[in-house]
Amino acid sequence: MEGAIDRLHGLLMFLNVVETRSFSATARAMGVTTSAVSATIIRLEQKLAVRLLNRTTRSVSPTVEGSEFYERCKRIVEDLEQAELAVSHSAQTPSGELRVGMPSALGRMWVIPQLASFTAAYPAISLEIMLDDFITGVLSEGLDAAIKVGDLPSSRLTVRKLASVDYVLCASPAYLESKGRPKRPVDLRDHQCITYRRPRNGQIRHWRLRDMAEKDIIAPKGSMTFNSGEGLIAAATSGLGIIQIGHYYAQPLLESGALVELLPDQRVHAYDISVVFQQKKRIAPRLRVFINFLVDMFAPPPWDNGNKNGTGRMRRS
């Protein structure tokens, strides 16, 4: 029996290496050292008397034999998961651990305050929430699911859209009293516009408005630049200038009066919010009910004016 468990552990490690294309990512996900992963794969190759992986200093990829072995191993693991679901209590009552990643501000402001209703409905599920604006991947981080903002690279993961976010222009009442209120998009050129530098590529994000053509995109001029949405919000509420930012960042301050929305008819689509996860033949009940919870929570988005309290309708399934 011990030998069978060791073989199963080796198969799981091999599957993870193929899916993440990384020994180090597999080590992080499985809680072992990179050398342990390498040694396990070598033992597996020696036992099978075939090379399963092509290794270079930059990447890992399966050989022809490795690809065939991967598909067979994947079916074995899926059959095992189905067997566990068929006989375990969790098939009826969602239970177990879930690791979920999400952007820091979105999680802190909107998702975490709603988790009490989820844990009350599913007390047998334990959650580990990873707040990180730069989650590299679900598999490589050892996550069951991740909430992502913006465009998503192509992958084998399942993507479910949760919400669409608009950009809003806003400033503090003190700034507007001192500098005046822009009435047309062109008026923004005469104001202190606080800029945002994208952390991923280092570029300043230009402003887009509904009534402006692509060639007329505004390159905001100002004396301050930040690389986070929360930095932009702090600067705007301090009276330092005008910002353009995703609606969900600004809505609580717009409601409190700490910020004032400018040119509301110029709102434009900013990006989508999605949840990504690995789709299997039968998704684990604990993950299924959490995905449903997110879908319900964002329908409509909790920052939407029609749902100001952010109370969602959670499905039991």
Buried (B, 14 or more C-beta within 10 A) or exposed (E): EEEEEEEBEBBBBBBBBBBBBBBEBBBBBBEBEBEBBBEBBEEBBEEEEBEBBEEEEEEBEBBEBBEEBBEEBBEBBEEEBBEEBEEEEBBEEBBBEBBBBBBBBBBBBBBBEBBEBBEEBBEEBEBEBBBBBEBEBBBBBBBBBBBBBBEEEEEEBBBEEBBEBBBBBBBBBEBBEEBEBBEEBEEBEEBBBBBBBEEEEEEEBEBBBEEBEEEEEBEBEBEBBBBBBBBBBEBBBEBBBBBBBBBBBBBBBBEEEBBBBBBEEBBBEBBBBBBBBBEBEEBBBBBBBBBBBBBBBBBEBBBBEEBEEBEBEBEEE
